[in-house]
Amino acid sequence: MSEIAKALSSERRQQILRWLVDPVANFPAQHTGDLEKDGVCVGYIADKLGIAQPSATSQMKILQEAGLVQSTRIAQWTFYRRDEAGIAKARSELTALLD
C-alpha cells in the first residue's frame, strides 16, 4: 500500500497515468514499438514532462514498483504502458483501506 501511496502522491506521476490511458492521443508516433501494444518510449514521456530522461525513468520506476505500469524493452529503449490489472488491484486496496 505504501508504494501505491508514494506513486500517487506525485502530480507528475498522476499525469503520466492519465496520458497513458490514451497514448495515441497524447504522444507522437514512434519509430520503434507500438504505442498501445508496447507502450510509450520513456524519452517521449520525458519530453512531454519537460524533464531529463533519467528523471523520467525514476518516475516510471516508482509507478512500476507500485504495479501501476508495465515496461517492455525493445533494443536499447524502454516502453511503458498502464498495468490495468495492477491499477484495479490498487483501486481495490485503496477502497478497502478507506471503507
Secondary structure, DSSP 8 states (H G I E B T S, - for coil): -HHHHHHHT-HHHHHHHHHHHSHHHHS---SSS-TTTT-EEHHHHHHHHTS-HHHHHHHHHHHHHTTSEEEEEETTEEEEEE-HHHHHHHHHHHHHHH-
